[in-house]
Amino acid sequence: MGEWPRTAVRHAAYPFLLVTLVVISAATLRLRWDLGRANQLFLLGTIGYMALLEQLIPYEPEWAPNVREWGWYGVYFALTMVGGALSQVPVSALVGWAAPAHGALPLWAEIPAALLLGSLANYLVHRWCHTSPRLWRLHGVHHVPDKVNVGNNGVNHLLDVVLTQGCVQFALALAGFSEPAVFVVGLFVVAQGYFVHANIDVRLGALNHVLAGPEQHRLHHSTDLAEAGHYGSDLSVWDHAFGSFTWRPGRRPAAVGLADPGGFPATRRVVASHVQAWHRPARAEGSPTGST
C-alpha cells in the first residue's frame, strides 16, 4: 500500500468503527432487532475489521499471528464464548430482572452515564486483577503472549471473563440503567476491547487523554511494570484520576508479555493455562514491585 492510502486508512480507521457502532445501535433499537444477536454479529464484524486493518496498516509486522497461533486463539475464543455464556446464565437473569425496560433518564443521557459507570467498574476490577495474587493467576493468562494483536485479545482465563463481565453488568443493572443503554455501552466495550489490542498503526493524539487506544494498551502489556498502567480499555479518564496514565506521544514498550515469563504455561497449553489458577498464587503485577 502506498503512503497516501496508508495515511488515509490510518486516519479513517477509528472514526469508521465509531460511526458503524452508532449506526448498528440505532438500527437495532429502532427496528427492535434481537439485542443478543446484534451484539454477536457486531463482535464478529469488529474482529474481521481489525484483522483486515492489521494487514493494511500493521504497527509491528512481527506481531502478526501465524497459522498455528490463530488456531490457539480460536480455541480460547470458542471456550470463552461457550463457557462464558453458560457461566453468565445467572448473571444475565439477574441483570434482566434488575434492569428496567425504560430508564429514569432519556437514552441520550443514560448512555454516557452508563459508559462512565461501566468503565469505572471495569477499571477497578482490572486493576484488582493485577494487584491480587489470586486473581492474577486468572488474569495473567491474558498477558502471556509476547505480542499484542486482535487475535490474542481473546486469550483469557474463562473465570477472568466471568468476573469482569459480571461485575460490570451488575454495576450497570443495579444502578437502574435500561437494557437499551446497557446494550449500546456493551457494543462500545466490544469495539474498544478489540481496537486497543489491534496491531495497527493508528494514533489518537490528544484523544488518548479521554479514550483508550492501541498506543496506551501496548504499554499496559509492557514487561516494564513502571510504564505499564493503563487499566482502562475503553476510557482513559480513570487512569488519569487514579494515577495509572503513563502514555506520552511516541512512547513505545521495549517488549510486551510477562515480566516473569516462567510464571505461567505457554499460551498453546490451553488446559494447563486454566488449571494453573489453583496452584500457589504468583506475585501480582499491578505495580513495579508487584505488591498488592
C-alpha positions as CSV (number, residue, x, y, z in Angstrom):
1,M,0.0,0.0,0.0
2,G,1.3,3.5,-0.9
3,E,2.0,6.2,1.7
4,W,-1.1,8.3,0.8
5,P,-3.6,5.4,1.0
6,R,-1.9,4.2,4.2
7,T,-2.3,7.6,5.8
8,A,-5.9,7.8,4.8
9,V,-6.7,4.4,6.3
10,R,-4.9,5.3,9.5
11,H,-7.0,8.5,9.9
12,A,-10.3,6.9,8.9
13,A,-10.0,3.5,10.8
14,Y,-11.2,4.6,14.2
15,P,-13.9,7.1,13.1
16,F,-15.3,4.4,10.8
17,L,-15.5,2.0,13.7
18,L,-17.4,4.5,15.9
19,V,-19.8,5.5,13.1
20,T,-20.6,1.9,12.5
21,L,-21.2,1.4,16.2
22,V,-23.7,4.3,16.2
23,V,-25.5,3.0,13.1
24,I,-25.8,-0.5,14.4
25,S,-27.0,0.7,17.8
26,A,-29.6,3.0,16.3
27,A,-30.9,0.4,13.8
28,T,-31.1,-2.3,16.4
29,L,-33.1,-0.2,18.8
30,R,-35.3,1.4,16.2
31,L,-36.1,-1.8,14.3
32,R,-36.3,-3.9,17.5
33,W,-33.7,-6.5,16.5
34,D,-32.7,-9.1,19.0
35,L,-30.1,-7.4,21.2
36,G,-28.0,-10.6,21.8
37,R,-27.9,-11.5,18.1
38,A,-26.9,-7.9,17.2
39,N,-24.1,-8.0,19.8
40,Q,-22.7,-11.3,18.4
41,L,-22.8,-10.1,14.8
42,F,-21.1,-6.8,15.8
43,L,-18.4,-8.7,17.7
44,L,-17.6,-10.9,14.6
45,G,-17.6,-7.9,12.3
46,T,-15.3,-6.0,14.6
47,I,-12.8,-8.8,14.7
48,G,-12.9,-9.1,11.0
49,Y,-12.4,-5.4,10.5
50,M,-9.4,-5.2,12.9
51,A,-7.8,-8.3,11.3
52,L,-8.1,-6.5,7.9
53,L,-6.6,-3.3,9.3
54,E,-3.7,-5.4,10.7
55,Q,-2.9,-6.4,7.2
56,L,-3.2,-2.9,5.8
57,I,-1.6,-0.8,8.4
58,P,0.4,-3.1,10.8
59,Y,2.1,-1.4,13.8
60,E,4.7,-4.2,14.3
61,P,4.9,-6.8,11.5
62,E,6.5,-9.3,13.8
63,W,3.4,-9.4,16.0
64,A,1.2,-10.8,13.2
65,P,-0.2,-14.2,14.3
66,N,0.9,-17.2,12.3
67,V,-1.5,-20.0,11.4
68,R,-0.7,-22.0,14.5
69,E,-1.3,-19.0,16.8
70,W,-4.6,-18.3,15.1
71,G,-5.6,-21.8,16.0
72,W,-4.7,-21.3,19.6
73,Y,-6.6,-18.0,19.7
74,G,-9.6,-19.6,18.1
75,V,-9.7,-22.3,20.9
76,Y,-9.6,-19.6,23.6
77,F,-12.2,-17.6,21.8
78,A,-14.5,-20.6,21.5
79,L,-14.0,-21.6,25.1
80,T,-14.7,-18.0,26.3
81,M,-17.8,-17.7,24.1
82,V,-19.3,-21.1,25.0
83,G,-18.2,-21.4,28.7
84,G,-18.7,-17.7,29.3
85,A,-22.3,-17.9,28.0
86,L,-23.1,-20.9,30.3
87,S,-21.5,-19.2,33.3
88,Q,-23.3,-15.9,32.6
89,V,-26.8,-17.5,32.8
90,P,-27.4,-16.5,36.4
91,V,-25.8,-13.1,35.8
92,S,-27.9,-12.4,32.7
93,A,-31.0,-13.5,34.6
94,L,-30.3,-11.1,37.5
95,V,-29.4,-8.3,35.1
96,G,-32.6,-8.8,33.1
97,W,-34.5,-8.7,36.4
98,A,-32.7,-5.6,37.8
99,A,-32.5,-3.5,34.6
100,P,-35.7,-1.6,33.8
101,A,-37.1,-1.6,30.3
102,H,-37.0,2.2,30.4
103,G,-34.5,4.2,32.5
104,A,-35.2,7.3,34.6
105,L,-33.2,9.4,32.2
106,P,-33.6,9.8,28.4
107,L,-31.5,7.4,26.4
108,W,-29.1,10.2,25.2
109,A,-28.3,11.0,28.9
110,E,-28.3,7.3,30.0
111,I,-25.6,6.1,27.6
112,P,-22.8,8.5,28.7
113,A,-23.7,7.9,32.3
114,A,-23.7,4.1,31.9
115,L,-20.4,4.3,30.0
116,L,-18.7,6.2,32.8
117,L,-20.0,3.8,35.5
118,G,-19.3,0.7,33.5
119,S,-15.8,1.9,32.6
120,L,-15.1,2.7,36.3
121,A,-16.3,-0.8,37.3
122,N,-14.1,-2.4,34.6
123,Y,-11.1,-0.3,35.6
124,L,-11.4,-1.2,39.3
125,V,-11.8,-4.9,38.6
126,H,-9.0,-4.9,36.1
127,R,-6.6,-3.2,38.5
128,W,-7.6,-5.6,41.3
129,C,-6.8,-8.5,39.0
130,H,-3.2,-7.1,38.7
131,T,-2.7,-6.5,42.4
132,S,-4.3,-9.6,43.9
133,P,-2.0,-12.6,43.7
134,R,-5.0,-15.0,43.5
135,L,-6.8,-13.0,40.7
136,W,-3.5,-12.6,38.9
137,R,-3.5,-16.4,38.4
138,L,-6.6,-15.8,36.3
139,H,-5.8,-12.5,34.5
140,G,-2.1,-13.3,33.9
141,V,-3.1,-15.8,31.2
142,H,-4.0,-12.8,29.1
143,H,-0.5,-11.3,29.4
144,V,1.4,-14.4,28.4
145,P,1.7,-13.7,24.6
146,D,4.8,-11.6,23.7
147,K,2.8,-9.7,21.1
148,V,-0.4,-7.7,21.1
149,N,-2.9,-8.2,18.3
150,V,-6.6,-8.6,17.7
151,G,-6.4,-12.4,18.0
152,N,-4.9,-12.6,21.4
153,N,-7.5,-10.2,22.8
154,G,-9.5,-13.4,23.4
155,V,-6.7,-15.2,25.2
156,N,-8.3,-15.2,28.7
157,H,-9.0,-17.5,31.6
158,L,-12.7,-18.3,31.5
159,L,-13.2,-17.2,35.1
160,D,-11.4,-13.9,34.4
161,V,-14.0,-13.1,31.7
162,V,-16.9,-14.1,34.0
163,L,-15.6,-12.0,36.9
164,T,-15.0,-8.9,34.8
165,Q,-18.2,-9.0,32.7
166,G,-20.3,-10.0,35.7
167,C,-19.1,-7.0,37.8
168,V,-19.7,-4.5,35.0
169,Q,-23.1,-5.9,34.2
170,F,-24.2,-5.9,37.8
171,A,-23.0,-2.3,38.3
172,L,-25.0,-1.1,35.3
173,A,-28.1,-3.1,36.2
174,L,-28.2,-2.2,39.8
175,A,-27.7,1.5,39.0
176,G,-31.0,1.3,37.1
177,F,-29.9,1.7,33.6
178,S,-32.2,0.4,30.9
179,E,-31.5,-2.5,28.7
180,P,-31.1,-0.3,25.6
181,A,-28.4,1.8,27.3
182,V,-26.6,-1.4,28.6
183,F,-26.7,-2.8,25.0
184,V,-25.2,0.3,23.4
185,V,-22.4,0.5,26.1
186,G,-21.8,-3.2,25.5
187,L,-21.2,-2.6,21.8
188,F,-18.8,0.2,22.6
189,V,-16.9,-2.0,25.1
190,V,-16.6,-4.8,22.4
191,A,-15.3,-2.3,19.8
192,Q,-12.8,-0.8,22.2
193,G,-11.6,-4.2,23.5
194,Y,-10.6,-5.3,20.1
195,F,-9.4,-1.9,18.9
196,V,-6.9,-1.3,21.8
197,H,-5.4,-4.8,21.2
198,A,-5.2,-4.4,17.4
199,N,-1.7,-4.4,15.9
200,I,-2.4,-1.3,13.8
201,D,-0.6,1.9,13.3
202,V,-3.3,4.3,14.5
203,R,-2.7,7.3,16.7
204,L,-5.3,9.2,18.6
205,G,-3.3,12.2,19.6
206,A,-4.9,14.3,22.3
207,L,-7.9,11.9,22.3
208,N,-5.7,9.4,24.2
209,H,-6.4,11.5,27.3
210,V,-10.1,10.6,27.0
211,L,-10.4,7.4,25.1
212,A,-8.2,4.3,25.4
213,G,-6.3,3.3,22.2
214,P,-3.7,0.9,21.0
215,E,-0.8,3.2,21.9
216,Q,-1.8,3.0,25.6
217,H,-2.7,-0.6,25.7
218,R,0.6,-1.8,24.3
219,L,2.2,0.0,27.3
220,H,-0.2,-1.9,29.6
221,H,1.2,-5.2,28.2
222,S,4.8,-3.9,28.7
223,T,7.3,-6.1,30.6
224,D,8.4,-2.9,32.3
225,L,5.9,-2.6,35.1
226,A,6.9,1.0,35.8
227,E,5.3,2.1,32.4
228,A,2.5,-0.4,32.2
229,G,-0.5,1.2,33.9
230,H,-3.5,1.9,31.6
231,Y,-6.1,-0.4,33.2
232,G,-8.9,1.3,31.2
233,S,-9.6,-0.4,27.9
234,D,-12.5,1.9,26.9
235,L,-12.0,5.3,28.6
236,S,-8.6,6.6,29.8
237,V,-10.1,9.2,32.2
238,W,-9.9,6.8,35.2
239,D,-6.2,6.2,34.5
240,H,-5.8,9.9,34.9
241,A,-7.9,10.0,38.0
242,F,-6.1,7.2,39.8
243,G,-2.6,7.9,38.6
244,S,-2.0,5.0,36.2
245,F,-1.7,7.0,33.0
246,T,1.8,6.7,31.6
247,W,1.4,7.4,27.8
248,R,3.2,10.2,26.1
249,P,3.5,10.8,22.3
250,G,5.9,8.4,20.7
251,R,6.3,6.2,23.8
252,R,6.7,2.5,22.8
253,P,7.1,-0.5,25.1
254,A,10.5,-2.1,24.8
255,A,8.8,-5.6,25.0
256,V,5.4,-6.9,25.8
257,G,4.4,-10.0,27.7
258,L,5.1,-11.2,31.3
259,A,7.8,-9.7,33.5
260,D,8.2,-13.2,34.8
261,P,7.6,-15.5,31.7
262,G,8.1,-18.7,33.8
263,G,5.1,-17.9,36.0
264,F,2.5,-19.2,33.5
265,P,2.2,-22.0,30.9
266,A,2.7,-21.1,27.3
267,T,-0.5,-19.9,25.5
268,R,-0.6,-23.1,23.4
269,R,-1.1,-25.1,26.6
270,V,-4.8,-24.2,26.9
271,V,-5.8,-26.7,29.6
272,A,-2.7,-26.0,31.7
273,S,-3.3,-22.3,31.4
274,H,-6.7,-22.8,33.0
275,V,-5.7,-25.4,35.7
276,Q,-2.7,-23.4,36.9
277,A,-5.1,-20.9,38.6
278,W,-5.5,-23.4,41.5
279,H,-1.7,-23.6,42.1
280,R,0.2,-21.4,44.6
281,P,-0.6,-17.7,43.8
282,A,2.0,-15.9,41.7
283,R,3.3,-12.5,42.6
284,A,0.8,-9.9,41.3
285,E,1.9,-7.5,38.6
286,G,0.0,-4.4,39.4
287,S,2.9,-2.2,40.4
288,P,6.7,-2.0,39.8
289,T,7.2,-4.0,42.9
290,G,4.4,-6.5,42.3
291,S,2.9,-5.8,45.7
292,T,-0.8,-5.9,46.5
